[in-house]
Amino acid sequence: MRKQTFIQGSIILIASALIVKLIGALFKIPLANMLGGDGMNYFGCGYSLFLPVYAIMINGLSPAVSKLTAERVSKLDFNSVEKIRHVSLISFSIIGLIGSVLMILLSKIFCTYVADNPNAYLCVITLAPSVVFGCICSVYRGYYEGLCNMIPTSISQLAEAIGKLIFGLTFCNFIIHNYDSISKYFPNTDIYSLASASAILGISLSTGLGLLILIMFEPFRNKPKIKNLNISKDEEKSLLKEIFSIMIPIAIGSLVTNLTTLIDLATIIRFIDKIPIDILSKEYNVNTDNFSGFVYGSYTGLAITIFNLVPSVTNMLSKGALPNVVTSWQNKDLQSLQKDVSDMLSITFLIAIPSGLGITFLAKPILIFLYPQRIDEIAVSYESLAYMGIGVIFLCLSFPLFSVLQGINRPDLPIKIMLVGVIVKLIGNIVLLSVPSMAVYGAGISTTLCYFVIFILSFVMFTKVSKVKINLIKISLPILYGSILCSISAIICNDIISKYQSSKLALMLGILIGGGIYLVTLYLMGFKLVDTIKFRKSK
């Protein structure tokens, strides 16, 4: 079986995630420029139902298969590894198909009575096939990740990203330019609703492409010698029970995570609608008939898109860490566990702190750089993004810790911690969105508060359960100092250069100079990056 060490696997996944996110940005940014706040309102509403369903059906499955596979491999029980794979593929293909059908059947009910946005139902319907595709993909990815082989996951994710870029933008652009001839087949459906649904159809097709890539790895799979693959009904039930015992807590935790999107959907539009429009129009000169929907679409389409970029990359660390964490914990090797978690947090800090501070201090220039045609959307979303920049740091650090807690047999803790965070988010939205002067960006503040609480609780519970001590100050202090100098340098350079050059060039040079100062600062402070990411033998 081909294996990589934790750091090797993480680097493969991070490199893949960087490319995937770059391609994803090439999809989402032009899409937002095409659809604007009104179109992204439909797009966001569709995702508000899709994400919780996806969380329940898929997010917990890959870690569950990965964990069980890693446990069997550590015992050299390859017969059970193949049985886990076989049972999972059959069972979750059926479950995924049921989930897709339910999404289609419930689409109009959700969009009409929950989201108060009936025309978004097409977005939900076109997303439905991705549930069954995603379930099967998760089994394959979990299997390979459990074998410490991150290459199939990386290549399939790359294929998905390319497919989403090509299919999504092509379909959306086609609808926009041919709406008059196509609209007769979709009466009472406006151009933005239809264009959003066509873009999401591209996402579903890209998920199918990712599955096809994983299936293509089958002939090259290093199949172990199996004594007996006949699976009795009792053995099948036992394996499914094991899978669900791991999957359900993770899925619930992921569901709780995605409840923040439902909270934003249920509160932002409703609270802004309660504020007299003349109060908002004094500060935001936006030309739209649906201001609340426009704010929600701009918030989800612009601010949330940027907010999720960095965490989606650092989250790959948790996948790379899981097999080694499981092995260290089972062997009661706390020293190796401390090393793995310290490495994981160090690399996460390296990426998260400068990125988060950069987003906070350069929120508006970043949005102008990426969405030059959407000045009105930027006006109502840049403040939210600025407040969420700090939240990026806490979110990046939280989810790798969740993976570690699951690896040390406490999958219940992420659920409880996330539930506390969701309560903070809900209370924050209710309180802050009720204040007219904060209604447009209050959701951004509550998001940062939510993930700050989650990170603190996650770290405290990890140290309490594992008895492993990690000095966060020692790890983060040089990185924090370098990040502050990086941000200050980037701001000053951007302000000075923008007086003589274009804003795009000024931002790029500011970030480049700030990044250089960041690396030099770390070097002068004696931070040894090589020691942090050095390879060590897989256990």
C-alpha atoms as one frame of an Amber mdcrd trajectory, in Angstrom:
protein
   0.000   0.000   0.000   1.355   3.392  -0.943   1.733   5.607   2.120   2.823
   9.116   2.910   3.824  10.636   6.227   1.496  13.166   7.859   3.433  16.145
   6.497   3.831  14.580   3.055   0.123  13.844   2.876  -0.725  17.307   4.138
   1.559  18.982   1.615  -0.051  16.998  -1.214  -3.522  18.018  -0.024  -2.514
  21.637   0.616  -0.882  21.954  -2.807  -3.996  20.461  -4.362  -6.240  22.733
  -2.294  -4.274  25.817  -3.331  -4.745  24.953  -6.992  -8.382  23.994  -6.429
  -9.104  27.238  -4.582  -7.368  29.267  -7.258  -9.545  27.609  -9.880 -12.547
  28.008  -7.562 -11.843  31.724  -7.329 -11.652  31.865 -11.128 -15.179  30.416
 -11.046 -16.805  32.253  -8.146 -15.386  35.715  -8.832 -16.482  35.956 -12.499
 -19.780  34.370 -11.469 -20.419  37.112  -8.900 -19.424  39.701 -11.480 -21.980
  38.213 -13.891 -24.820  37.714 -11.406 -24.279  40.601  -8.974 -25.966  40.838
  -5.596 -29.411  39.975  -6.968 -28.238  36.803  -8.716 -26.006  35.688  -5.855
 -29.077  36.015  -3.624 -30.612  33.042  -5.476 -27.304  31.214  -5.528 -26.875
  31.691  -1.763 -30.406  30.559  -0.969 -29.891  27.354  -2.912 -26.704  26.612
  -1.000 -28.418  27.225   2.325 -30.385  24.016   1.871 -27.647  22.157   0.031
 -24.916  22.626   2.655 -26.810  21.052   5.595 -27.885  18.109   3.406 -24.322
  17.765   2.129 -23.042  17.900   5.713 -25.322  15.088   6.853 -24.788  12.826
   3.855 -21.146  13.384   2.958 -18.899  15.361   5.327 -18.864  12.693   8.010
 -18.503   9.774   5.619 -14.974  10.359   4.353 -13.416  10.737   7.852 -15.365
   7.677   9.062 -14.097   5.445   6.251 -10.613   6.925   6.634 -10.497   6.269
  10.387 -11.745   2.678  10.136  -9.383   1.968   7.248  -6.408   3.416   9.149
  -7.261   1.305  12.213  -7.426  -1.929  10.154  -4.216  -1.096   8.299  -2.376
  -0.511  11.595  -3.366  -4.106  12.513  -2.478  -5.382   8.992  -6.091  -6.564
   8.636  -6.431  -5.862   4.912  -9.349  -8.249   4.576 -11.446  -5.939   6.763
 -10.193  -2.900   4.831 -11.691  -4.260   1.619 -14.926  -5.209   3.359 -15.293
  -1.669   4.725 -14.792  -0.298   1.231 -17.270  -2.715  -0.349 -20.063  -2.205
   2.188 -19.625   1.575   2.173 -19.833   1.892  -1.601 -23.056  -0.087  -1.894
 -24.805   1.400   1.136 -23.980   5.037   0.530 -24.738   4.905  -3.167 -28.314
   4.052  -2.152 -28.389   6.614   0.661 -27.002   9.317  -1.628 -29.644   8.619
  -4.238 -32.369   8.961  -1.602 -30.831  12.259  -0.467 -30.848  13.631  -4.018
 -34.509  12.722  -4.471 -35.448  14.365  -1.154 -33.660  17.570  -2.159 -35.698
  17.739  -5.353 -38.994  17.027  -3.571 -38.381  19.571  -0.804 -36.885  22.329
  -2.965 -40.025  24.416  -3.471 -41.195  24.011   0.119 -37.864  25.226   1.501
 -37.435  28.131  -0.901 -41.038  29.313  -0.482 -41.627  28.978   3.250 -38.150
  29.103   4.812 -36.066  31.273   2.491 -38.980  33.408   1.270 -37.336  33.227
  -2.152 -39.455  30.918  -4.370 -37.418  31.426  -7.540 -34.348  29.880  -5.878
 -35.857  26.384  -6.100 -34.185  25.720  -9.450 -30.791  26.152  -7.766 -31.688
  23.469  -5.227 -32.925  21.058  -7.898 -29.798  21.388 -10.028 -27.614  20.773
  -6.950 -29.425  17.547  -6.017 -27.363  15.130  -8.194 -24.180  16.215  -6.434
 -25.390  14.514  -3.226 -25.289  10.994  -4.677 -22.042  11.763  -6.532 -20.568
  13.224  -3.352 -21.462  10.194  -1.223 -19.658   7.810  -3.549 -16.680  10.174
  -3.844 -16.415  10.344  -0.056 -16.131   6.562   0.255 -13.343   6.417  -2.306
 -11.499   9.373  -0.774 -11.836   8.060   2.771 -10.498   4.679   1.666  -7.384
   6.136   0.038  -6.803   8.662   2.837  -6.982   5.849   5.386  -4.169   4.185
   3.442  -2.190   7.462   3.718  -2.475   7.968  -0.043  -3.731  11.490  -0.655
  -3.103  11.539  -4.420  -6.545  10.239  -5.565  -8.306  12.821  -3.378  -6.109
  15.611  -4.720  -6.527  14.711  -8.398 -10.288  14.213  -8.127 -10.699  17.550
  -6.335  -8.653  19.210  -9.063 -10.880  17.645 -11.729 -13.970  18.895  -9.879
 -12.598  22.419  -9.744 -11.759  22.472 -13.451 -15.156  21.018 -14.316 -16.929
  23.602 -12.158 -15.000  26.410 -13.818 -15.724  25.241 -17.363 -19.298  23.960
 -16.974 -20.542  26.558 -14.476 -19.336  29.691 -16.219 -20.200  28.386 -19.700
 -23.758  27.483 -18.721 -24.306  30.753 -16.830 -22.924  32.857 -19.658 -25.074
  30.962 -22.174 -28.273  31.660 -20.205 -27.472  35.347 -19.785 -26.893  35.798
 -23.516 -29.789  33.596 -24.641 -32.376  34.274 -21.953 -35.084  35.477 -24.348
 -35.122  32.217 -26.291 -34.809  29.969 -23.211 -37.196  31.773 -20.844 -40.253
  30.431 -22.696 -39.459  27.010 -21.237 -39.305  28.484 -17.726 -42.263  30.876
 -17.394 -42.242  33.368 -14.512 -38.520  32.749 -13.949 -36.239  35.800 -14.128
 -32.857  35.822 -15.796 -30.817  35.762 -12.580 -32.695  32.771 -11.153 -32.205
  30.776 -14.337 -28.557  31.822 -14.721 -27.808  30.895 -11.092 -29.395  27.460
 -11.535 -27.385  26.847 -14.698 -24.154  27.692 -12.883 -25.060  25.254 -10.098
 -25.823  22.573 -12.677 -22.189  22.945 -13.696 -21.197  22.257 -10.075 -23.206
  19.022 -10.039 -21.617  17.877 -13.286 -18.165  18.670 -11.891 -18.879  16.437
  -8.868 -19.704  13.657 -11.303 -16.399  14.309 -13.049 -14.549  14.001  -9.724
 -16.233  10.644  -9.158 -15.231   9.474 -12.629 -11.593  10.305 -11.862 -11.705
   8.274  -8.630 -13.201   5.315 -10.485 -10.368   5.538 -13.011  -7.901   4.864
 -10.153  -9.425   1.404  -9.642  -7.214  -0.500 -12.126  -4.112   0.978 -10.453
  -5.204   0.187  -6.903  -2.708  -1.981  -5.032  -5.168  -4.682  -4.057  -4.101
  -6.753  -1.054  -4.438 -10.525  -1.009  -7.859 -11.221   0.448  -8.680 -14.500
   2.136 -12.445 -14.046   2.023 -14.566 -11.107   0.862 -17.891 -12.823   1.485
 -19.798 -10.590   3.856 -22.616 -11.975   5.955 -25.641  -9.904   6.893 -24.469
  -9.690  10.506 -20.989  -8.585   9.433 -22.477  -5.992   7.100 -24.631  -4.611
   9.902 -21.640  -4.521  12.231 -19.519  -2.587   9.722 -22.323  -0.125   8.992
 -22.812   0.357  12.727 -19.119   1.209  13.080 -19.275   3.624  10.150 -22.374
   5.377  11.438 -21.015   5.553  14.999 -18.157   7.683  13.658 -19.997   9.372
  10.817 -23.073  10.615  12.667 -21.257  12.725  15.300 -19.030  14.232  12.591
 -22.028  14.821  10.316 -23.971  16.454  13.138 -20.965  18.617  13.903 -20.731
  19.589  10.245 -24.467  20.197  10.188 -24.165  22.453  13.209 -21.353  24.270
  11.378 -23.583  24.862   8.378 -26.406  26.091  10.586 -24.570  29.423  10.535
 -25.535  29.759   6.865 -29.161  29.085   7.739 -28.973  31.619  10.563 -27.704
  34.261   8.122 -30.435  33.364   5.630 -33.147  33.487   8.279 -31.987  36.734
   9.924 -30.166  39.070   7.518 -33.036  39.581   5.087 -35.730  39.708   7.767
 -33.927  42.162  10.070 -32.878  44.505   7.280 -36.471  44.551   6.006 -37.533
  45.941   9.391 -35.256  48.971   9.051 -36.762  51.992   7.236 -35.150  52.201
   3.820 -34.495  55.937   4.163 -32.110  55.241   7.054 -30.087  52.814   4.971
 -30.214  54.880   1.779 -28.418  57.754   3.514 -25.316  55.625   3.895 -25.680
  53.110   1.057 -26.639  54.617  -2.291 -27.581  51.320  -3.932 -29.916  51.056
  -6.903 -32.020  47.946  -6.278 -35.668  47.082  -5.649 -34.789  44.445  -3.048
 -32.199  45.951  -0.706 -32.277  43.156   1.886 -31.870  40.440  -0.743 -29.144
  42.494  -2.403 -27.229  42.763   0.891 -27.607  39.026   1.540 -26.461  38.154
  -1.984 -23.484  40.519  -1.739 -22.549  39.187   1.705 -22.665  35.519   0.624
 -21.367  36.076  -2.907 -18.458  38.411  -2.131 -17.543  38.524   1.579 -18.196
  34.863   2.425 -16.390  33.731  -0.729 -13.195  35.494   0.366 -13.688  34.451
   3.987 -13.759  30.739   3.079 -10.690  30.726   0.843  -7.958  30.372   3.473
  -9.771  27.926   5.825 -10.503  25.625   2.895  -6.750  25.313   2.335  -5.685
  24.875   5.969  -8.503  22.376   6.514  -6.477  19.940   4.395  -4.097  19.642
   7.373  -6.777  17.786   9.315  -7.095  15.148   6.603  -3.349  14.660   6.461
  -3.095  14.462  10.252  -5.932  12.034  10.947  -4.253   8.660  10.159  -1.169
   9.465  12.259  -3.243  10.914  15.097  -5.297   7.715  15.212  -2.163   5.558
  15.269  -0.428   7.663  17.947  -3.488   7.606  20.180  -4.012   3.865  19.831
  -0.354   3.244  20.636  -0.539   5.676  23.571   2.381   7.567  22.040   1.667
  11.029  23.425   5.026  12.396  22.325   4.252  11.633  18.671   0.741  13.008
  19.122   2.158  16.245  20.515   4.568  16.457  17.572   1.830  15.923  14.976
  -0.541  18.459  16.522   2.225  21.025  17.088   3.335  20.697  13.453  -0.251
  21.040  12.307  -0.879  24.181  14.369   2.460  25.740  13.369   1.746  25.411
   9.664  -1.822  26.618  10.201  -0.561  29.703  12.047   1.922  30.397   9.235
  -0.906  30.614   6.720  -3.835  31.844   8.805  -2.473  34.827  10.752  -1.000
  36.887   7.882  -3.949  35.990   5.653  -6.549  36.928   8.257  -4.902  40.239
   9.152  -4.421  41.033   5.469  -8.121  40.479   4.797  -9.054  42.659   7.766
  -6.922  45.650   6.792  -7.262  45.379   3.020 -10.856  44.187   2.696 -12.072
  46.957   0.404  -9.027  47.001  -1.935  -9.241  43.207  -2.218 -12.915  43.319
  -3.190 -12.326  46.145  -5.682  -9.474  44.133  -7.184 -11.632  41.027  -7.572
 -15.015  42.603  -8.362 -14.284  45.859 -10.206 -17.728  45.884 -11.845 -19.667
  45.490  -8.589 -19.149  48.753  -6.705 -22.616  48.679  -5.086 -22.090  45.117
  -3.860 -18.693  46.083  -2.417 -20.238  49.037  -0.606 -22.539  46.750   1.401
 -20.109  43.862   1.990 -16.566  45.160   2.603 -17.190  46.010   6.264 -18.449
  42.480   6.930 -15.327  41.045   5.292 -13.061  43.327   7.336 -14.572  42.081
  10.594 -14.456  38.459   9.408 -10.734  38.647   8.619  -9.914  37.966  12.286
 -12.462  35.171  12.214 -10.473  33.545   9.410  -7.639  32.880  11.887  -9.881
  31.187  14.454 -11.731  29.157  11.825  -8.450  27.927  10.317  -7.292  26.713
  13.732 -10.579  25.176  14.845 -11.247  22.524  12.245  -7.852  20.777  12.421
  -8.446  20.562  16.175 -11.859  19.038  15.478 -10.187  16.354  13.384  -7.749
  15.633  16.223 -10.586  15.321  18.746 -12.281  12.833  16.439  -9.000  10.926
  16.087  -8.638  10.547  19.866 -12.126   9.038  20.100 -14.028  12.135  21.227
 -16.196  12.943  18.189 -18.885  14.229  20.533 -16.833  17.267  21.551 -16.792
  19.067  18.157 -20.584  18.819  18.081 -20.977  20.338  21.534 -18.408  23.041
  20.810 -19.982  23.950  17.472 -23.405  24.091  19.093 -22.091  26.694  21.528
 -20.618  28.600  18.576 -23.919  28.506  16.696 -25.712  29.895  19.758 -23.159
  32.733  19.873 -23.744  33.339  16.153 -27.534  33.403  16.548 -27.475  35.755
  19.524 -24.903  37.948  17.784 -27.026  38.228  14.636 -30.184  39.005  16.583
 -28.492  41.691  18.684 -26.265  43.296  16.046 -28.672  43.185  13.105 -31.257
  44.926  15.263 -29.041  48.022  15.388 -29.694  50.033  12.187 -26.130  51.348
  11.978 -24.736  47.785  12.193 -27.390  45.889  10.253 -25.340  45.593   7.051
 -22.170  44.234   8.704 -23.447  42.804  12.003 -23.399  39.260  10.621 -19.674
  39.607   9.952 -18.956  40.537  13.577 -21.064  37.673  14.947 -19.235  35.215
  12.657 -15.873  36.205  14.130 -17.221  35.958  17.696 -18.620  32.522  16.859
 -15.293  31.084  15.670 -13.301  32.732  18.460 -15.399  30.874  21.036 -15.117
  27.653  19.026 -11.315  27.820  18.838 -10.862  28.514  22.562 -13.157  25.652
  23.545 -11.558  23.257  21.029  -8.029  23.871  22.289  -9.019  23.667  25.952
 -10.879  20.379  25.440  -8.017  18.846  23.421  -5.468  19.550  26.150  -7.873
  18.324  28.823  -8.735  15.033  27.091  -5.322  14.150  25.621  -3.187  15.430
  28.526  -0.892  16.832  25.840   0.466  20.326  26.497   1.101  22.682  23.584
   2.548  26.173  24.047   0.433  28.298  21.691   2.281  31.487  22.597   5.651
  29.987  21.703   4.297  28.736  18.372   2.336  31.829  17.382   4.298  34.813
  18.764   6.970  35.158  16.034   4.332  34.509  13.381   1.986  37.106  14.899
   4.757  39.711  15.090   5.773  39.052  11.499   2.145  39.166  10.370   1.560
  42.565  12.009   4.631  44.000  10.259   3.450  42.367   7.038   0.000  43.973
   7.297   1.333  47.421   8.201   3.793  47.295   5.311   1.120  46.161   2.868
  -1.256  48.959   3.931   1.386  51.682   3.679   2.666  50.452   0.316  -0.849
  50.123  -1.072  -1.763  53.673   0.010   1.438  55.215  -1.366   1.572  53.309
  -4.658  -2.144  53.835  -5.379  -1.496  57.581  -5.630   0.742  57.011  -8.654
  -0.360  53.676 -10.110  -3.589  51.721 -10.610  -5.287  50.308  -7.508  -4.769
  46.742  -8.779  -1.024  47.175  -9.172  -0.830  48.958  -5.821  -2.559  46.078
  -4.040  -0.403  43.430  -5.712   2.827  45.260  -4.902   1.648  45.962  -1.354
   0.913  42.275  -0.735   4.209  41.244  -2.346   6.244  43.666  -0.238   4.330
  42.749   2.920   4.893  39.051   2.251   8.611  39.633   1.786   8.842  41.519
   5.066   6.910  38.694   6.749   9.416  36.050   5.641  12.417  38.217   6.519
  10.971  38.917   9.972  10.475  35.221  10.663  14.044  34.520   9.579  15.516
  37.271  11.759  13.526  36.034  14.749  15.014  32.574  14.322  11.801  30.863
  13.261  12.920  27.618  11.601  10.418  26.820   8.901  12.391  23.769   7.786
  12.148  22.228  11.240   8.429  22.880  11.307   7.657  21.046   8.079  10.380
  18.411   8.170   9.403  14.915   7.201   9.330  12.099   9.647   8.751   8.417
   9.176   5.218   7.132   9.085   4.392   4.956  12.014
